[in-house]
Amino acid sequence: MSDFAKNARFATDALRDLFDPTPLQRNDYLSQRFGADIWLKREDLSPVRSYKLRGAFTAMRKVREAEPGQEHFVCASAGNHAQGVAFACRHFGVRGTIFMPVTTPQQKIDKTRVFGAGQVQIVLTGDYFDQTLAAAKAFCIEKDAYFLSPFDDADVILGQASVAVEMLDQLGGDPDLVILPVGGGGLSSGVTRYLREVAPEVDFRFVEPLGGASLLAALRAGQPDTLSTVNSFVDGAAVARLGDQTFALLKWVDLAQVLLAPEDRICITMLEMLNVEGIVLEPAGALSVDVLPELAEVIRGKTVVCVTSGGNFDFERLPEVKERAQRFAGLKKYFILRMPQRPGALREFLEMLGPEDDIARFEYLKKSARNFGSVLIGIETKSPENFTRLFARLDLAAFPYRDITNDGILSEFLI
């Protein structure tokens, strides 16, 4: 056994001072659906509802062993890493300063403060994470504190490898396939390094949000490459640039092993897991489950482990998740209709709707035109084919319309 594997085992044992192993649960619903033996490694059930505590604790423990006088740790995070660092600061009784963007939801600020139990100070600065990160690093230099990276740190990577150690112990054998979400690469690099050493026959798939594919960009460029834009919806994995250390451990990955999950499709998976299984997952935590349908032929008859990396979901976002899911499934559309300004025109339109069509939005955008008025209309229905029939009726009646459901700019301003 290599030094890394031994250290990962030791790191896993040390974590027992904080919490028991997170469950590895066989999921009957998914197993039956895909004809496979599918297990969920429930990192959403850790004390901070994500795996981030593992890396934060391990790195803090090792720093304190090497530098006993280090009593001040700093991080920049708006989510799970902040909560993991706060929890670890409370455990070790050290001081933590956590930098968060000004735009961080109050719920995340409050949870981080609770986990820190008086050991942490929260500093809100910067509208964007890059500004927050720069402020945190400058503060570290000024105060001689230790900056705890969310993923690009050897000890953090080692801590995340404990997921794999527990997984093999709990399964009692090697899975055929492990599906991992990817953000900055800390979890995926730690888990794969351990498994490639102790269980070399295990295959992998890596899942990134479509709007934050930093691993794919790095593999194509041969080095970490900064994405020009990032969709922040999957906030736990929406990272613009893969870490240097994590890329060094993931550069062996084949492009075909990386799968991209559209943000709106992830919403369908989140709702399915909530409604069918009663499992609350944040967008990043649903990534590994989301790609199962496109892997159906690959996984049939095999033992598969999906790492559900987090469950810090703010239920105030549930209406947005439902909206995104409906739109991706083709069950909800928005369009601008040019309504003729004549008696009976509205009734004529309403009669074109089918029995399963429901008006969710109706708003006149412009009534000043003499002959036509522009109307923003949102329709929910039970089957995508209903829209095909509705639009055919509109065309036949010569009612001009424009579908803006997937028009990013118009949707942002009008919906």
C-alpha positions in Angstrom: 0.0 0.0 0.0 1.4 3.4 -1.0 2.0 6.3 1.4 -1.1 8.1 0.1 -3.3 5.1 0.6 -2.0 4.7 4.2 -2.4 8.3 4.9 -5.9 8.3 3.5 -6.8 5.4 5.9 -5.3 7.3 8.8 -7.2 10.5 7.8 -10.4 8.5 7.7 -9.8 7.1 11.2 -9.1 10.6 12.5 -12.4 11.8 11.1 -14.2 9.5 13.6 -13.6 12.2 16.2 -16.2 14.2 14.4 -18.7 11.9 12.8 -19.4 8.3 11.9 -19.0 7.2 8.2 -21.7 8.6 6.0 -24.1 5.9 4.8 -23.6 3.9 1.7 -27.2 3.0 0.8 -28.4 0.7 -2.0 -31.2 2.5 -3.8 -33.9 0.1 -4.8 -35.7 2.6 -7.0 -32.7 3.5 -9.2 -31.5 -0.1 -9.2 -34.8 -1.4 -10.6 -35.1 1.5 -13.0 -31.7 0.8 -14.6 -31.2 -2.9 -14.0 -28.1 -2.3 -12.0 -26.9 -2.5 -8.4 -26.8 1.3 -7.6 -25.5 2.6 -4.3 -25.5 6.2 -3.0 -22.6 7.4 -0.9 -24.6 9.9 1.1 -22.3 12.8 1.7 -25.4 14.9 2.1 -25.8 13.3 5.5 -22.5 14.5 7.0 -22.8 17.0 10.0 -22.5 19.9 7.5 -24.5 18.1 4.8 -21.5 17.9 2.4 -18.2 16.2 2.1 -16.3 19.4 2.5 -15.8 18.9 6.2 -13.4 16.0 5.4 -10.9 18.1 3.6 -11.2 21.1 6.0 -10.7 18.9 9.1 -7.8 16.9 7.6 -5.9 20.0 6.4 -6.4 21.8 9.7 -5.3 18.8 11.6 -2.1 18.4 9.6 -1.3 22.1 9.7 -1.6 22.2 13.5 0.7 19.1 13.7 3.3 20.8 11.6 2.8 24.3 13.1 1.5 24.0 16.6 1.4 27.7 17.0 -1.0 28.2 14.1 -4.3 29.3 15.6 -5.9 31.3 12.8 -7.4 29.8 9.6 -8.9 31.7 6.7 -11.1 30.7 3.8 -13.2 32.2 1.0 -16.4 30.5 0.3 -20.1 31.1 0.0 -21.2 27.6 0.7 -20.1 24.1 1.8 -16.4 24.8 2.3 -17.2 27.7 4.6 -19.4 25.4 6.8 -16.7 22.7 6.8 -14.0 25.2 7.9 -16.3 26.6 10.6 -17.1 23.2 12.0 -13.4 22.2 12.1 -12.5 25.5 13.8 -15.0 24.7 16.5 -13.6 21.2 16.9 -10.0 22.4 17.3 -10.9 25.5 19.2 -9.0 27.8 16.8 -10.0 31.1 15.2 -11.4 31.2 11.8 -12.1 34.2 9.4 -14.5 33.3 6.6 -14.8 35.6 3.7 -18.1 35.5 1.8 -19.4 37.6 -1.1 -21.8 40.3 -0.1 -24.5 38.5 -2.2 -24.4 35.4 -0.1 -27.9 34.3 1.1 -28.5 35.0 4.8 -29.3 31.3 5.3 -25.8 30.3 4.4 -24.3 33.0 6.6 -26.4 31.9 9.6 -25.5 28.2 9.1 -21.8 28.9 8.9 -22.0 31.0 12.1 -23.9 28.2 13.9 -21.3 25.6 12.9 -18.5 27.9 14.0 -20.1 28.3 17.5 -18.3 31.5 18.3 -14.9 30.5 16.8 -15.4 32.2 13.4 -15.8 35.7 12.1 -17.6 36.2 8.9 -16.5 39.0 6.5 -18.8 40.0 3.7 -16.9 41.6 0.9 -17.0 41.7 -2.9 -19.9 41.2 -5.3 -18.1 38.4 -7.1 -16.2 35.4 -5.7 -12.9 36.5 -7.3 -13.0 39.7 -5.3 -13.8 37.8 -2.1 -10.9 35.4 -2.7 -8.4 38.2 -3.3 -9.5 39.9 -0.1 -9.1 36.7 1.9 -5.6 36.0 0.6 -4.5 39.6 1.3 -5.9 39.3 4.8 -3.9 36.0 5.3 -0.6 37.8 4.4 -1.4 40.7 6.7 -2.4 38.5 9.7 0.0 35.6 9.1 -3.0 33.3 9.0 -3.3 30.0 7.1 -5.4 30.0 3.9 -7.4 26.9 3.6 -8.1 26.3 -0.1 -11.5 24.6 -0.9 -9.8 22.0 -3.2 -6.3 22.9 -4.5 -4.4 21.7 -1.4 -2.7 18.3 -0.9 -4.2 17.8 2.6 -7.7 18.8 1.5 -7.4 16.2 -1.3 -6.2 13.6 1.2 -9.2 14.3 3.4 -11.6 13.9 0.5 -10.1 10.5 -0.3 -11.7 9.3 2.9 -14.9 9.0 0.9 -13.3 6.2 -1.1 -11.9 4.5 2.0 -15.3 4.3 3.6 -17.0 3.3 0.4 -14.9 0.2 0.0 -15.2 -0.8 3.6 -19.0 -0.4 3.5 -19.5 -2.2 0.1 -17.3 -5.1 1.1 -15.8 -5.2 -2.4 -15.0 -3.1 -5.4 -17.7 -1.4 -7.4 -17.6 -1.6 -11.2 -18.1 2.1 -11.6 -17.9 5.2 -9.4 -19.7 8.4 -10.6 -18.2 11.6 -9.2 -19.3 15.3 -9.4 -16.5 17.7 -10.3 -16.1 21.3 -9.3 -12.5 22.3 -8.4 -11.5 18.7 -8.4 -10.7 18.0 -4.8 -13.2 15.2 -4.3 -12.6 13.5 -7.6 -8.8 13.7 -7.4 -8.7 12.3 -3.9 -11.2 9.5 -4.5 -9.7 8.4 -7.8 -6.1 8.5 -6.5 -7.0 6.2 -3.7 -9.2 3.8 -5.7 -6.7 3.6 -8.6 -4.1 2.4 -6.1 -6.1 -0.1 -4.0 -8.9 -1.1 -6.5 -7.4 -0.5 -10.0 -10.2 -2.3 -11.8 -12.8 0.3 -10.9 -14.0 2.5 -13.7 -15.0 6.2 -13.3 -17.3 8.8 -14.8 -17.0 12.5 -13.9 -19.9 14.9 -14.1 -19.8 18.6 -14.5 -22.5 21.2 -14.9 -22.8 22.3 -18.5 -22.2 25.9 -17.5 -19.1 25.1 -15.5 -17.1 22.4 -17.2 -13.6 23.2 -15.8 -12.3 19.7 -16.0 -13.2 19.3 -19.6 -11.6 22.6 -20.4 -8.4 21.6 -18.6 -8.2 18.2 -20.3 -8.6 19.8 -23.7 -6.0 22.5 -23.0 -3.6 20.1 -21.3 -3.6 22.4 -18.2 -6.0 24.2 -16.1 -7.9 26.8 -18.2 -10.1 29.6 -16.9 -13.6 29.5 -18.3 -14.8 32.9 -19.7 -18.3 32.5 -18.1 -19.8 30.3 -15.5 -23.4 29.5 -14.8 -23.7 29.8 -11.0 -26.8 27.7 -10.6 -24.9 24.6 -9.6 -23.1 26.7 -7.0 -21.3 23.7 -5.3 -19.6 22.8 -8.6 -19.6 26.0 -10.7 -15.8 26.6 -10.7 -14.2 28.6 -13.4 -10.8 27.0 -13.2 -9.7 23.5 -12.0 -7.0 23.5 -9.4 -3.3 23.0 -10.4 -2.8 20.1 -7.9 -6.2 18.5 -8.7 -5.4 18.6 -12.4 -2.1 16.9 -11.9 -4.1 14.0 -10.3 -6.8 14.0 -13.0 -4.9 14.6 -16.2 -5.1 10.8 -17.0 -8.9 11.1 -17.4 -10.2 10.4 -20.9 -12.5 13.0 -22.4 -15.1 10.3 -22.9 -15.3 9.8 -19.2 -16.5 13.4 -18.6 -20.2 14.0 -18.8 -22.0 17.4 -18.8 -25.3 17.9 -17.0 -27.5 20.8 -18.2 -28.5 22.9 -15.2 -32.3 22.6 -16.0 -32.1 18.9 -16.3 -30.5 18.6 -12.9 -33.6 20.2 -11.5 -35.7 17.3 -12.8 -33.3 14.9 -10.9 -33.5 17.0 -7.7 -37.3 16.9 -7.8 -37.4 13.2 -8.6 -35.1 12.3 -5.7 -37.1 14.5 -3.4 -40.6 13.4 -4.4 -39.8 9.7 -5.0 -37.1 9.0 -2.4 -37.4 11.8 0.1 -33.8 12.7 -0.5 -32.9 16.4 -0.4 -30.0 17.2 -2.7 -28.5 20.5 -3.7 -27.8 20.9 -7.5 -24.1 19.7 -7.2 -25.2 16.8 -5.0 -27.6 15.6 -7.8 -24.9 15.5 -10.5 -23.9 11.9 -10.2 -27.5 10.7 -10.3 -28.5 13.0 -13.1 -26.3 11.2 -15.7 -27.6 7.7 -15.0 -30.1 7.7 -17.9 -27.3 8.4 -20.4 -25.2 5.6 -18.9 -28.1 3.1 -18.9 -26.4 0.7 -21.4 -23.0 1.0 -19.6 -24.3 0.3 -16.1 -26.8 -2.5 -16.7 -26.0 -5.5 -14.5 -23.1 -3.6 -12.8 -22.4 -2.3 -9.3 -22.4 1.5 -9.4 -21.7 4.0 -6.6 -23.0 7.6 -7.1 -21.5 10.1 -4.7 -24.2 12.5 -3.6 -21.9 15.3 -2.6 -24.2 17.7 -0.7 -27.7 18.5 0.5 -27.5 22.1 1.4 -30.6 23.2 -0.5 -32.5 26.3 0.4 -36.2 25.5 -0.1 -36.8 29.1 -1.0 -35.3 28.0 -4.4 -37.8 25.2 -4.9 -40.1 27.3 -7.2 -37.1 28.1 -9.4 -36.1 24.4 -9.5 -39.7 23.4 -10.4 -39.8 26.1 -13.1 -36.5 25.0 -14.6 -37.5 21.4 -14.6 -40.8 22.1 -16.4 -39.1 24.1 -19.0 -36.4 21.5 -19.7 -39.1 18.8 -19.9 -41.0 20.8 -22.4 -44.0 21.1 -20.1 -43.9 24.9 -19.7 -43.3 27.6 -22.3 -43.3 31.3 -22.5 -44.1 33.2 -25.7 -45.0 36.6 -26.9 -48.2 36.7 -28.8 -49.3 39.6 -31.0 -53.0 39.8 -30.0 -55.3 41.4 -32.6 -57.0 44.5 -31.1 -60.6 43.5 -31.9 -63.6 42.2 -30.0 -63.5 38.4 -29.5 -59.7 38.0 -30.1 -59.0 37.0 -26.5 -61.8 34.5 -26.5 -60.6 33.1 -29.8 -57.2 32.5 -28.3 -58.5 30.9 -25.2 -60.5 28.5 -27.3 -57.3 27.3 -28.9 -56.0 26.0 -25.6 -56.3 22.2 -25.0 -57.9 20.6 -21.9 -54.5 20.1 -20.3 -53.2 23.6 -21.0 -53.1 26.0 -18.1 -52.2 29.7 -18.3 -49.5 30.5 -15.7 -48.7 34.0 -16.9 -50.7 36.6 -18.9 -49.4 40.1 -19.2 -49.9 42.9 -21.8 -46.6 44.3 -22.7 -47.9 46.8 -25.2 -51.5 47.9 -25.9 -50.8 51.2 -27.6 -50.6 49.8 -31.1 -53.8 50.3 -33.1 -54.1 46.9 -34.6 -52.1 44.6 -32.3 -51.0 44.3 -28.7 -48.0 42.3 -27.5 -48.8 39.8 -24.7 -46.4 37.7 -22.6 -48.0 34.3 -22.0 -46.8 31.4 -19.9 -48.5 28.0 -20.5 -48.1 24.8 -18.4 -49.3 21.5 -19.8 -49.1 17.8 -19.2 -47.3 16.7 -22.4 -44.8 18.5 -24.8 -47.0 17.4 -27.7 -49.7 19.8 -26.5 -47.5 22.7 -27.5 -47.1 21.4 -31.0 -50.9 21.3 -31.3 -51.3 24.8 -29.8 -48.7 26.4 -32.1 -50.4 24.7 -35.1 -53.7 26.3 -34.1 -52.0 29.7 -33.7 -50.4 29.4 -37.1 -53.7 28.4 -38.7 -55.5 31.4 -37.1 -52.7 33.8 -38.2 -51.9 34.8 -34.6 -48.2 35.8 -34.7 -46.1 34.5 -31.7 -42.5 34.1 -30.7 -41.4 31.3 -28.3 -38.9 32.9 -25.8 -38.6 30.0 -23.4 -34.9 29.4 -24.3 -34.1 32.9 -25.3 -31.6 33.8 -22.5 -31.8 37.6 -22.8 -35.6 38.0 -23.2 -36.2 35.4 -20.5 -34.0 37.2 -18.1 -35.8 40.5 -18.5 -39.4 39.3 -19.0 -39.7 36.1 -17.0 
